[in-house]
Amino acid sequence: MAQLIPPARISGGILVTALTAGGDASIFGLQPGDVLHFLNRTPLDSLDTLRKALAGLKAGDPVVLSMERGGQLNYIAFDSPD
């Protein structure tokens, strides 16, 4: 699998391989091939880490997601949903 992924600017992260129809990820503009690196400064190295970071959020908390697409680093900012 790693050989199919273009080189990333930051090592590690979580590769987005697919989106669920009507899921929240598409609302925030995530696409297959994106690599998620940080959620509010928490390094993302596994789905378990992502789930724990999301579970620790309260409704309305500010969220900044650091992601990489096509070698470009991007940030997605939003408030935690209810």
PDB file of N, CA, C and O in Angstrom, chain B, residues numbered from 101:
ATOM      1  N   MET B 101       0.827  -1.187   0.000  1.00  0.00           N
ATOM      2  CA  MET B 101       0.000   0.000   0.000  1.00  0.00           C
ATOM      3  C   MET B 101       0.875   1.255   0.000  1.00  0.00           C
ATOM      4  O   MET B 101       0.590   2.206  -0.728  1.00  0.00           O
ATOM      5  N   ALA B 102       1.933   1.266   0.808  1.00  0.00           N
ATOM      6  CA  ALA B 102       2.783   2.456   0.921  1.00  0.00           C
ATOM      7  C   ALA B 102       3.389   2.847  -0.417  1.00  0.00           C
ATOM      8  O   ALA B 102       3.633   4.029  -0.660  1.00  0.00           O
ATOM      9  N   GLN B 103       3.638   1.873  -1.290  1.00  0.00           N
ATOM     10  CA  GLN B 103       4.232   2.168  -2.592  1.00  0.00           C
ATOM     11  C   GLN B 103       3.256   2.891  -3.514  1.00  0.00           C
ATOM     12  O   GLN B 103       3.681   3.529  -4.477  1.00  0.00           O
ATOM     13  N   LEU B 104       1.968   2.804  -3.238  1.00  0.00           N
ATOM     14  CA  LEU B 104       0.959   3.465  -4.063  1.00  0.00           C
ATOM     15  C   LEU B 104       0.740   4.917  -3.667  1.00  0.00           C
ATOM     16  O   LEU B 104       0.109   5.675  -4.403  1.00  0.00           O
ATOM     17  N   ILE B 105       1.256   5.305  -2.513  1.00  0.00           N
ATOM     18  CA  ILE B 105       1.038   6.653  -1.984  1.00  0.00           C
ATOM     19  C   ILE B 105       2.196   7.552  -2.402  1.00  0.00           C
ATOM     20  O   ILE B 105       3.356   7.174  -2.235  1.00  0.00           O
ATOM     21  N   PRO B 106       1.904   8.733  -2.942  1.00  0.00           N
ATOM     22  CA  PRO B 106       2.995   9.637  -3.290  1.00  0.00           C
ATOM     23  C   PRO B 106       3.760  10.055  -2.034  1.00  0.00           C
ATOM     24  O   PRO B 106       3.206  10.011  -0.935  1.00  0.00           O
ATOM     25  N   PRO B 107       5.011  10.455  -2.180  1.00  0.00           N
ATOM     26  CA  PRO B 107       5.791  10.882  -1.012  1.00  0.00           C
ATOM     27  C   PRO B 107       5.087  12.014  -0.261  1.00  0.00           C
ATOM     28  O   PRO B 107       4.533  12.929  -0.871  1.00  0.00           O
ATOM     29  N   ALA B 108       5.116  11.939   1.051  1.00  0.00           N
ATOM     30  CA  ALA B 108       4.474  12.957   1.887  1.00  0.00           C
ATOM     31  C   ALA B 108       5.526  13.896   2.462  1.00  0.00           C
ATOM     32  O   ALA B 108       6.676  13.509   2.669  1.00  0.00           O
ATOM     33  N   ARG B 109       5.121  15.121   2.714  1.00  0.00           N
ATOM     34  CA  ARG B 109       6.023  16.110   3.309  1.00  0.00           C
ATOM     35  C   ARG B 109       6.285  15.811   4.765  1.00  0.00           C
ATOM     36  O   ARG B 109       7.362  16.106   5.284  1.00  0.00           O
ATOM     37  N   ILE B 110       5.293  15.220   5.432  1.00  0.00           N
ATOM     38  CA  ILE B 110       5.415  14.842   6.839  1.00  0.00           C
ATOM     39  C   ILE B 110       5.231  13.332   6.904  1.00  0.00           C
ATOM     40  O   ILE B 110       4.276  12.790   6.348  1.00  0.00           O
ATOM     41  N   SER B 111       6.153  12.655   7.587  1.00  0.00           N
ATOM     42  CA  SER B 111       6.005  11.201   7.684  1.00  0.00           C
ATOM     43  C   SER B 111       4.894  10.853   8.665  1.00  0.00           C
ATOM     44  O   SER B 111       4.597  11.613   9.587  1.00  0.00           O
ATOM     45  N   GLY B 112       4.294   9.702   8.451  1.00  0.00           N
ATOM     46  CA  GLY B 112       3.222   9.237   9.331  1.00  0.00           C
ATOM     47  C   GLY B 112       1.891   9.849   8.954  1.00  0.00           C
ATOM     48  O   GLY B 112       1.764  10.522   7.931  1.00  0.00           O
ATOM     49  N   GLY B 113       0.904   9.607   9.792  1.00  0.00           N
ATOM     50  CA  GLY B 113      -0.427  10.133   9.550  1.00  0.00           C
ATOM     51  C   GLY B 113      -1.402   9.029   9.212  1.00  0.00           C
ATOM     52  O   GLY B 113      -1.058   7.848   9.254  1.00  0.00           O
ATOM     53  N   ILE B 114      -2.615   9.414   8.879  1.00  0.00           N
ATOM     54  CA  ILE B 114      -3.679   8.482   8.544  1.00  0.00           C
ATOM     55  C   ILE B 114      -4.112   8.761   7.108  1.00  0.00           C
ATOM     56  O   ILE B 114      -4.502   9.880   6.775  1.00  0.00           O
ATOM     57  N   LEU B 115      -4.040   7.746   6.271  1.00  0.00           N
ATOM     58  CA  LEU B 115      -4.433   7.883   4.878  1.00  0.00           C
ATOM     59  C   LEU B 115      -5.943   7.716   4.746  1.00  0.00           C
ATOM     60  O   LEU B 115      -6.511   6.735   5.227  1.00  0.00           O
ATOM     61  N   VAL B 116      -6.588   8.679   4.093  1.00  0.00           N
ATOM     62  CA  VAL B 116      -8.014   8.570   3.786  1.00  0.00           C
ATOM     63  C   VAL B 116      -8.115   7.721   2.522  1.00  0.00           C
ATOM     64  O   VAL B 116      -7.652   8.125   1.455  1.00  0.00           O
ATOM     65  N   THR B 117      -8.725   6.538   2.649  1.00  0.00           N
ATOM     66  CA  THR B 117      -8.822   5.644   1.498  1.00  0.00           C
ATOM     67  C   THR B 117     -10.188   5.711   0.825  1.00  0.00           C
ATOM     68  O   THR B 117     -10.300   5.455  -0.374  1.00  0.00           O
ATOM     69  N   ALA B 118     -11.224   6.053   1.582  1.00  0.00           N
ATOM     70  CA  ALA B 118     -12.576   6.133   1.039  1.00  0.00           C
ATOM     71  C   ALA B 118     -13.426   6.980   1.970  1.00  0.00           C
ATOM     72  O   ALA B 118     -13.075   7.182   3.133  1.00  0.00           O
ATOM     73  N   LEU B 119     -14.541   7.473   1.456  1.00  0.00           N
ATOM     74  CA  LEU B 119     -15.481   8.250   2.261  1.00  0.00           C
ATOM     75  C   LEU B 119     -16.824   7.537   2.285  1.00  0.00           C
ATOM     76  O   LEU B 119     -17.216   6.896   1.309  1.00  0.00           O
ATOM     77  N   THR B 120     -17.512   7.651   3.390  1.00  0.00           N
ATOM     78  CA  THR B 120     -18.851   7.097   3.516  1.00  0.00           C
ATOM     79  C   THR B 120     -19.837   8.077   2.914  1.00  0.00           C
ATOM     80  O   THR B 120     -19.769   9.273   3.199  1.00  0.00           O
ATOM     81  N   ALA B 121     -20.749   7.598   2.089  1.00  0.00           N
ATOM     82  CA  ALA B 121     -21.762   8.469   1.482  1.00  0.00           C
ATOM     83  C   ALA B 121     -22.536   9.184   2.584  1.00  0.00           C
ATOM     84  O   ALA B 121     -23.063   8.545   3.495  1.00  0.00           O
ATOM     85  N   GLY B 122     -22.602  10.497   2.499  1.00  0.00           N
ATOM     86  CA  GLY B 122     -23.323  11.290   3.481  1.00  0.00           C
ATOM     87  C   GLY B 122     -22.589  11.457   4.796  1.00  0.00           C
ATOM     88  O   GLY B 122     -23.145  12.009   5.745  1.00  0.00           O
ATOM     89  N   GLY B 123     -21.337  10.986   4.874  1.00  0.00           N
ATOM     90  CA  GLY B 123     -20.567  11.107   6.112  1.00  0.00           C
ATOM     91  C   GLY B 123     -20.012  12.505   6.305  1.00  0.00           C
ATOM     92  O   GLY B 123     -19.996  13.316   5.380  1.00  0.00           O
ATOM     93  N   ASP B 124     -19.556  12.775   7.530  1.00  0.00           N
ATOM     94  CA  ASP B 124     -19.039  14.095   7.878  1.00  0.00           C
ATOM     95  C   ASP B 124     -17.755  14.453   7.128  1.00  0.00           C
ATOM     96  O   ASP B 124     -17.506  15.632   6.874  1.00  0.00           O
ATOM     97  N   ALA B 125     -16.945  13.471   6.773  1.00  0.00           N
ATOM     98  CA  ALA B 125     -15.658  13.768   6.140  1.00  0.00           C
ATOM     99  C   ALA B 125     -15.834  14.549   4.846  1.00  0.00           C
ATOM    100  O   ALA B 125     -15.041  15.444   4.553  1.00  0.00           O
ATOM    101  N   SER B 126     -16.858  14.225   4.072  1.00  0.00           N
ATOM    102  CA  SER B 126     -17.059  14.929   2.806  1.00  0.00           C
ATOM    103  C   SER B 126     -17.502  16.375   3.034  1.00  0.00           C
ATOM    104  O   SER B 126     -17.227  17.244   2.207  1.00  0.00           O
ATOM    105  N   ILE B 127     -18.178  16.632   4.140  1.00  0.00           N
ATOM    106  CA  ILE B 127     -18.602  17.998   4.463  1.00  0.00           C
ATOM    107  C   ILE B 127     -17.390  18.905   4.633  1.00  0.00           C
ATOM    108  O   ILE B 127     -17.427  20.077   4.257  1.00  0.00           O
ATOM    109  N   PHE B 128     -16.320  18.362   5.199  1.00  0.00           N
ATOM    110  CA  PHE B 128     -15.126  19.157   5.473  1.00  0.00           C
ATOM    111  C   PHE B 128     -14.149  19.151   4.309  1.00  0.00           C
ATOM    112  O   PHE B 128     -13.054  19.701   4.420  1.00  0.00           O
ATOM    113  N   GLY B 129     -14.528  18.539   3.200  1.00  0.00           N
ATOM    114  CA  GLY B 129     -13.703  18.582   2.004  1.00  0.00           C
ATOM    115  C   GLY B 129     -12.633  17.513   1.928  1.00  0.00           C
ATOM    116  O   GLY B 129     -11.766  17.590   1.057  1.00  0.00           O
ATOM    117  N   LEU B 130     -12.656  16.523   2.799  1.00  0.00           N
ATOM    118  CA  LEU B 130     -11.665  15.462   2.722  1.00  0.00           C
ATOM    119  C   LEU B 130     -11.916  14.608   1.482  1.00  0.00           C
ATOM    120  O   LEU B 130     -13.053  14.429   1.046  1.00  0.00           O
ATOM    121  N   GLN B 131     -10.820  14.088   0.928  1.00  0.00           N
ATOM    122  CA  GLN B 131     -10.894  13.265  -0.273  1.00  0.00           C
ATOM    123  C   GLN B 131     -10.009  12.040  -0.097  1.00  0.00           C
ATOM    124  O   GLN B 131      -9.028  12.084   0.645  1.00  0.00           O
ATOM    125  N   PRO B 132     -10.350  10.946  -0.776  1.00  0.00           N
ATOM    126  CA  PRO B 132      -9.440   9.803  -0.761  1.00  0.00           C
ATOM    127  C   PRO B 132      -8.052  10.245  -1.231  1.00  0.00           C
ATOM    128  O   PRO B 132      -7.924  11.012  -2.185  1.00  0.00           O
ATOM    129  N   GLY B 133      -7.027   9.754  -0.554  1.00  0.00           N
ATOM    130  CA  GLY B 133      -5.656  10.144  -0.860  1.00  0.00           C
ATOM    131  C   GLY B 133      -5.115  11.197   0.094  1.00  0.00           C
ATOM    132  O   GLY B 133      -3.902  11.385   0.181  1.00  0.00           O
ATOM    133  N   ASP B 134      -5.999  11.889   0.813  1.00  0.00           N
ATOM    134  CA  ASP B 134      -5.549  12.856   1.814  1.00  0.00           C
ATOM    135  C   ASP B 134      -4.860  12.106   2.952  1.00  0.00           C
ATOM    136  O   ASP B 134      -5.205  10.965   3.258  1.00  0.00           O
ATOM    137  N   VAL B 135      -3.883  12.766   3.571  1.00  0.00           N
ATOM    138  CA  VAL B 135      -3.220  12.202   4.745  1.00  0.00           C
ATOM    139  C   VAL B 135      -3.469  13.150   5.909  1.00  0.00           C
ATOM    140  O   VAL B 135      -3.128  14.331   5.839  1.00  0.00           O
ATOM    141  N   LEU B 136      -4.062  12.632   6.979  1.00  0.00           N
ATOM    142  CA  LEU B 136      -4.352  13.425   8.173  1.00  0.00           C
ATOM    143  C   LEU B 136      -3.154  13.328   9.117  1.00  0.00           C
ATOM    144  O   LEU B 136      -2.706  12.233   9.456  1.00  0.00           O
ATOM    145  N   HIS B 137      -2.637  14.497   9.539  1.00  0.00           N
ATOM    146  CA  HIS B 137      -1.442  14.510  10.382  1.00  0.00           C
ATOM    147  C   HIS B 137      -1.726  14.893  11.832  1.00  0.00           C
ATOM    148  O   HIS B 137      -1.206  14.254  12.747  1.00  0.00           O
ATOM    149  N   PHE B 138      -2.532  15.912  12.053  1.00  0.00           N
ATOM    150  CA  PHE B 138      -2.781  16.389  13.418  1.00  0.00           C
ATOM    151  C   PHE B 138      -4.244  16.770  13.584  1.00  0.00           C
ATOM    152  O   PHE B 138      -4.885  17.229  12.638  1.00  0.00           O
ATOM    153  N   LEU B 139      -4.766  16.580  14.776  1.00  0.00           N
ATOM    154  CA  LEU B 139      -6.069  17.105  15.171  1.00  0.00           C
ATOM    155  C   LEU B 139      -5.837  17.902  16.442  1.00  0.00           C
ATOM    156  O   LEU B 139      -5.566  17.328  17.497  1.00  0.00           O
ATOM    157  N   ASN B 140      -5.943  19.228  16.347  1.00  0.00           N
ATOM    158  CA  ASN B 140      -5.660  20.108  17.495  1.00  0.00           C
ATOM    159  C   ASN B 140      -4.326  19.757  18.156  1.00  0.00           C
ATOM    160  O   ASN B 140      -4.266  19.546  19.367  1.00  0.00           O
ATOM    161  N   ARG B 141      -3.278  19.698  17.371  1.00  0.00           N
ATOM    162  CA  ARG B 141      -1.912  19.435  17.839  1.00  0.00           C
ATOM    163  C   ARG B 141      -1.669  18.001  18.296  1.00  0.00           C
ATOM    164  O   ARG B 141      -0.555  17.675  18.708  1.00  0.00           O
ATOM    165  N   THR B 142      -2.668  17.144  18.237  1.00  0.00           N
ATOM    166  CA  THR B 142      -2.471  15.740  18.570  1.00  0.00           C
ATOM    167  C   THR B 142      -2.003  15.016  17.320  1.00  0.00           C
ATOM    168  O   THR B 142      -2.729  14.978  16.327  1.00  0.00           O
ATOM    169  N   PRO B 143      -0.795  14.434  17.344  1.00  0.00           N
ATOM    170  CA  PRO B 143      -0.331  13.697  16.166  1.00  0.00           C
ATOM    171  C   PRO B 143      -1.224  12.487  15.913  1.00  0.00           C
ATOM    172  O   PRO B 143      -1.556  11.739  16.833  1.00  0.00           O
ATOM    173  N   LEU B 144      -1.600  12.309  14.669  1.00  0.00           N
ATOM    174  CA  LEU B 144      -2.473  11.198  14.302  1.00  0.00           C
ATOM    175  C   LEU B 144      -1.626  10.091  13.689  1.00  0.00           C
ATOM    176  O   LEU B 144      -1.079  10.242  12.596  1.00  0.00           O
ATOM    177  N   ASP B 145      -1.527   8.979  14.406  1.00  0.00           N
ATOM    178  CA  ASP B 145      -0.730   7.854  13.926  1.00  0.00           C
ATOM    179  C   ASP B 145      -1.556   6.583  13.759  1.00  0.00           C
ATOM    180  O   ASP B 145      -1.047   5.563  13.294  1.00  0.00           O
ATOM    181  N   SER B 146      -2.834   6.647  14.139  1.00  0.00           N
ATOM    182  CA  SER B 146      -3.709   5.482  13.990  1.00  0.00           C
ATOM    183  C   SER B 146      -5.166   5.937  14.078  1.00  0.00           C
ATOM    184  O   SER B 146      -5.458   7.043  14.534  1.00  0.00           O
ATOM    185  N   LEU B 147      -6.061   5.076  13.638  1.00  0.00           N
ATOM    186  CA  LEU B 147      -7.485   5.392  13.764  1.00  0.00           C
ATOM    187  C   LEU B 147      -7.886   5.482  15.234  1.00  0.00           C
ATOM    188  O   LEU B 147      -8.762   6.269  15.595  1.00  0.00           O
ATOM    189  N   ASP B 148      -7.250   4.684  16.073  1.00  0.00           N
ATOM    190  CA  ASP B 148      -7.549   4.729  17.501  1.00  0.00           C
ATOM    191  C   ASP B 148      -7.207   6.108  18.087  1.00  0.00           C
ATOM    192  O   ASP B 148      -7.971   6.651  18.886  1.00  0.00           O
ATOM    193  N   THR B 149      -6.074   6.661  17.692  1.00  0.00           N
ATOM    194  CA  THR B 149      -5.681   8.000  18.153  1.00  0.00           C
ATOM    195  C   THR B 149      -6.684   9.042  17.671  1.00  0.00           C
ATOM    196  O   THR B 149      -7.057   9.935  18.432  1.00  0.00           O
ATOM    197  N   LEU B 150      -7.126   8.941  16.420  1.00  0.00           N
ATOM    198  CA  LEU B 150      -8.118   9.871  15.887  1.00  0.00           C
ATOM    199  C   LEU B 150      -9.426   9.761  16.658  1.00  0.00           C
ATOM    200  O   LEU B 150     -10.012  10.775  17.037  1.00  0.00           O
ATOM    201  N   ARG B 151      -9.883   8.545  16.891  1.00  0.00           N
ATOM    202  CA  ARG B 151     -11.144   8.346  17.627  1.00  0.00           C
ATOM    203  C   ARG B 151     -11.062   8.918  19.037  1.00  0.00           C
ATOM    204  O   ARG B 151     -12.016   9.540  19.505  1.00  0.00           O
ATOM    205  N   LYS B 152      -9.930   8.718  19.724  1.00  0.00           N
ATOM    206  CA  LYS B 152      -9.761   9.249  21.084  1.00  0.00           C
ATOM    207  C   LYS B 152      -9.759  10.778  21.071  1.00  0.00           C
ATOM    208  O   LYS B 152     -10.364  11.411  21.936  1.00  0.00           O
ATOM    209  N   ALA B 153      -9.080  11.363  20.092  1.00  0.00           N
ATOM    210  CA  ALA B 153      -9.032  12.827  20.008  1.00  0.00           C
ATOM    211  C   ALA B 153     -10.426  13.385  19.745  1.00  0.00           C
ATOM    212  O   ALA B 153     -10.808  14.398  20.333  1.00  0.00           O
ATOM    213  N   LEU B 154     -11.190  12.736  18.869  1.00  0.00           N
ATOM    214  CA  LEU B 154     -12.554  13.192  18.584  1.00  0.00           C
ATOM    215  C   LEU B 154     -13.469  13.006  19.794  1.00  0.00           C
ATOM    216  O   LEU B 154     -14.321  13.852  20.065  1.00  0.00           O
ATOM    217  N   ALA B 155     -13.294  11.904  20.519  1.00  0.00           N
ATOM    218  CA  ALA B 155     -14.133  11.634  21.693  1.00  0.00           C
ATOM    219  C   ALA B 155     -13.892  12.658  22.803  1.00  0.00           C
ATOM    220  O   ALA B 155     -14.779  12.912  23.618  1.00  0.00           O
ATOM    221  N   GLY B 156     -12.698  13.243  22.833  1.00  0.00           N
ATOM    222  CA  GLY B 156     -12.376  14.229  23.857  1.00  0.00           C
ATOM    223  C   GLY B 156     -12.918  15.615  23.578  1.00  0.00           C
ATOM    224  O   GLY B 156     -12.776  16.513  24.407  1.00  0.00           O
ATOM    225  N   LEU B 157     -13.535  15.804  22.428  1.00  0.00           N
ATOM    226  CA  LEU B 157     -14.086  17.109  22.069  1.00  0.00           C
ATOM    227  C   LEU B 157     -15.478  17.285  22.640  1.00  0.00           C
ATOM    228  O   LEU B 157     -16.254  16.333  22.720  1.00  0.00           O
ATOM    229  N   LYS B 158     -15.788  18.503  23.034  1.00  0.00           N
ATOM    230  CA  LYS B 158     -17.144  18.858  23.453  1.00  0.00           C
ATOM    231  C   LYS B 158     -17.819  19.590  22.302  1.00  0.00           C
ATOM    232  O   LYS B 158     -17.147  20.170  21.448  1.00  0.00           O
ATOM    233  N   ALA B 159     -19.127  19.564  22.279  1.00  0.00           N
ATOM    234  CA  ALA B 159     -19.882  20.275  21.243  1.00  0.00           C
ATOM    235  C   ALA B 159     -19.468  21.740  21.222  1.00  0.00           C
ATOM    236  O   ALA B 159     -19.449  22.407  22.257  1.00  0.00           O
ATOM    237  N   GLY B 160     -19.139  22.228  20.040  1.00  0.00           N
ATOM    238  CA  GLY B 160     -18.761  23.629  19.883  1.00  0.00           C
ATOM    239  C   GLY B 160     -17.278  23.913  20.066  1.00  0.00           C
ATOM    240  O   GLY B 160     -16.844  25.037  19.819  1.00  0.00           O
ATOM    241  N   ASP B 161     -16.476  22.921  20.498  1.00  0.00           N
ATOM    242  CA  ASP B 161     -15.035  23.130  20.638  1.00  0.00           C
ATOM    243  C   ASP B 161     -14.431  23.447  19.275  1.00  0.00           C
ATOM    244  O   ASP B 161     -14.841  22.868  18.269  1.00  0.00           O
ATOM    245  N   PRO B 162     -13.463  24.358  19.230  1.00  0.00           N
ATOM    246  CA  PRO B 162     -12.784  24.621  17.959  1.00  0.00           C
ATOM    247  C   PRO B 162     -11.884  23.438  17.602  1.00  0.00           C
ATOM    248  O   PRO B 162     -11.259  22.832  18.473  1.00  0.00           O
ATOM    249  N   VAL B 163     -11.830  23.123  16.316  1.00  0.00           N
ATOM    250  CA  VAL B 163     -11.043  21.991  15.825  1.00  0.00           C
ATOM    251  C   VAL B 163     -10.208  22.474  14.640  1.00  0.00           C
ATOM    252  O   VAL B 163     -10.704  23.170  13.754  1.00  0.00           O
ATOM    253  N   VAL B 164      -8.937  22.091  14.645  1.00  0.00           N
ATOM    254  CA  VAL B 164      -8.078  22.346  13.489  1.00  0.00           C
ATOM    255  C   VAL B 164      -7.489  21.005  13.078  1.00  0.00           C
ATOM    256  O   VAL B 164      -6.819  20.339  13.868  1.00  0.00           O
ATOM    257  N   LEU B 165      -7.742  20.622  11.850  1.00  0.00           N
ATOM    258  CA  LEU B 165      -7.258  19.372  11.292  1.00  0.00           C
ATOM    259  C   LEU B 165      -6.155  19.700  10.289  1.00  0.00           C
ATOM    260  O   LEU B 165      -6.378  20.438   9.330  1.00  0.00           O
ATOM    261  N   SER B 166      -4.975  19.150  10.516  1.00  0.00           N
ATOM    262  CA  SER B 166      -3.857  19.332   9.598  1.00  0.00           C
ATOM    263  C   SER B 166      -3.834  18.141   8.653  1.00  0.00           C
ATOM    264  O   SER B 166      -3.793  16.989   9.085  1.00  0.00           O
ATOM    265  N   MET B 167      -3.861  18.433   7.354  1.00  0.00           N
ATOM    266  CA  MET B 167      -3.882  17.358   6.371  1.00  0.00           C
ATOM    267  C   MET B 167      -2.992  17.714   5.193  1.00  0.00           C
ATOM    268  O   MET B 167      -2.637  18.873   4.980  1.00  0.00           O
ATOM    269  N   GLU B 168      -2.641  16.679   4.433  1.00  0.00           N
ATOM    270  CA  GLU B 168      -1.784  16.860   3.266  1.00  0.00           C
ATOM    271  C   GLU B 168      -2.488  16.275   2.048  1.00  0.00           C
ATOM    272  O   GLU B 168      -3.051  15.181   2.089  1.00  0.00           O
ATOM    273  N   ARG B 169      -2.437  17.041   0.968  1.00  0.00           N
ATOM    274  CA  ARG B 169      -3.033  16.582  -0.299  1.00  0.00           C
ATOM    275  C   ARG B 169      -2.098  16.982  -1.429  1.00  0.00           C
ATOM    276  O   ARG B 169      -1.797  18.162  -1.607  1.00  0.00           O
ATOM    277  N   GLY B 170      -1.649  16.016  -2.177  1.00  0.00           N
ATOM    278  CA  GLY B 170      -0.789  16.307  -3.325  1.00  0.00           C
ATOM    279  C   GLY B 170       0.474  17.062  -2.961  1.00  0.00           C
ATOM    280  O   GLY B 170       0.928  17.915  -3.724  1.00  0.00           O
ATOM    281  N   GLY B 171       1.048  16.760  -1.803  1.00  0.00           N
ATOM    282  CA  GLY B 171       2.278  17.422  -1.371  1.00  0.00           C
ATOM    283  C   GLY B 171       2.075  18.787  -0.745  1.00  0.00           C
ATOM    284  O   GLY B 171       3.049  19.432  -0.357  1.00  0.00           O
ATOM    285  N   GLN B 172       0.839  19.244  -0.636  1.00  0.00           N
ATOM    286  CA  GLN B 172       0.538  20.543  -0.032  1.00  0.00           C
ATOM    287  C   GLN B 172      -0.087  20.346   1.349  1.00  0.00           C
ATOM    288  O   GLN B 172      -1.022  19.561   1.508  1.00  0.00           O
ATOM    289  N   LEU B 173       0.431  21.055   2.335  1.00  0.00           N
ATOM    290  CA  LEU B 173      -0.146  21.011   3.676  1.00  0.00           C
ATOM    291  C   LEU B 173      -1.325  21.966   3.746  1.00  0.00           C
ATOM    292  O   LEU B 173      -1.248  23.097   3.265  1.00  0.00           O
ATOM    293  N   ASN B 174      -2.398  21.516   4.336  1.00  0.00           N
ATOM    294  CA  ASN B 174      -3.620  22.316   4.456  1.00  0.00           C
ATOM    295  C   ASN B 174      -4.165  22.190   5.871  1.00  0.00           C
ATOM    296  O   ASN B 174      -3.853  21.244   6.594  1.00  0.00           O
ATOM    297  N   TYR B 175      -4.979  23.159   6.248  1.00  0.00           N
ATOM    298  CA  TYR B 175      -5.642  23.138   7.549  1.00  0.00           C
ATOM    299  C   TYR B 175      -7.133  23.329   7.328  1.00  0.00           C
ATOM    300  O   TYR B 175      -7.562  24.170   6.537  1.00  0.00           O
ATOM    301  N   ILE B 176      -7.899  22.543   8.033  1.00  0.00           N
ATOM    302  CA  ILE B 176      -9.349  22.661   8.000  1.00  0.00           C
ATOM    303  C   ILE B 176      -9.782  23.028   9.410  1.00  0.00           C
ATOM    304  O   ILE B 176      -9.533  22.276  10.353  1.00  0.00           O
ATOM    305  N   ALA B 177     -10.430  24.181   9.561  1.00  0.00           N
ATOM    306  CA  ALA B 177     -10.891  24.635  10.879  1.00  0.00           C
ATOM    307  C   ALA B 177     -12.407  24.592  10.926  1.00  0.00           C
ATOM    308  O   ALA B 177     -13.079  25.003   9.980  1.00  0.00           O
ATOM    309  N   PHE B 178     -12.945  24.090  12.037  1.00  0.00           N
ATOM    310  CA  PHE B 178     -14.378  24.019  12.225  1.00  0.00           C
ATOM    311  C   PHE B 178     -14.676  23.863  13.707  1.00  0.00           C
ATOM    312  O   PHE B 178     -13.775  23.598  14.502  1.00  0.00           O
ATOM    313  N   ASP B 179     -15.936  24.026  14.077  1.00  0.00           N
ATOM    314  CA  ASP B 179     -16.363  23.785  15.444  1.00  0.00           C
ATOM    315  C   ASP B 179     -16.865  22.352  15.540  1.00  0.00           C
ATOM    316  O   ASP B 179     -17.516  21.848  14.626  1.00  0.00           O
ATOM    317  N   SER B 180     -16.555  21.702  16.659  1.00  0.00           N
ATOM    318  CA  SER B 180     -17.010  20.329  16.872  1.00  0.00           C
ATOM    319  C   SER B 180     -18.538  20.288  16.799  1.00  0.00           C
ATOM    320  O   SER B 180     -19.216  21.090  17.441  1.00  0.00           O
ATOM    321  N   PRO B 181     -19.077  19.345  16.011  1.00  0.00           N
ATOM    322  CA  PRO B 181     -20.531  19.258  15.896  1.00  0.00           C
ATOM    323  C   PRO B 181     -21.176  18.834  17.217  1.00  0.00           C
ATOM    324  O   PRO B 181     -20.523  18.298  18.113  1.00  0.00           O
ATOM    325  N   ASP B 182     -22.473  19.092  17.300  1.00  0.00           N
ATOM    326  CA  ASP B 182     -23.223  18.732  18.521  1.00  0.00           C
ATOM    327  C   ASP B 182     -23.304  17.246  18.708  1.00  0.00           C
ATOM    328  O   ASP B 182     -23.897  16.777  19.679  1.00  0.00           O
TER     329      ASP B 182
END
